[in-house]
Amino acid sequence: MSQNGQQFSGKASSCPPHRITSYTFSTQPYSAHLPAVMTDLEKCMESLIVIFHRYADEDGDGRTLTKKELKKLVEKELPTFLKTQQNPKTVDLILKDLDQNKDDKLDFEEFLPLVVGLSLACDKCYMLHQKKGKK
């Protein structure tokens, strides 16, 4: 039994329940809830998870990105962002900024603000282009 009184099945594919605001996610494997066809947003979420773990697995850990793994991820998956940066220490700065527990690695939760921040910046550009197109 967990600290919050919920029982877990103990299966490797099960996840403990997570709560975001008022939404609760089941302890059942995520795949047990998937419809035959995923929505575009579900596919994006899956891609984000798969990409993170692909790079995190390079050192055999699979749970965190080292500086080397983060650098490779940014170079391969965010080349446009990297090209726009004028600082050769961009990856160092990202790691320092996002590494909440100061272990010199990023877990998935620490990695997400990078994706969110870049998405917000892209959304601002998108909205500016939408405004210009309507004039």
Beta strands, then each sheet from edge to edge (+ up, - down):
strand 1: 18-20
strand 2: 23-25
strand 3: 64-65
strand 4: 106-107
sheet 1: 1+ 2-
sheet 2: 3+ 4-
end
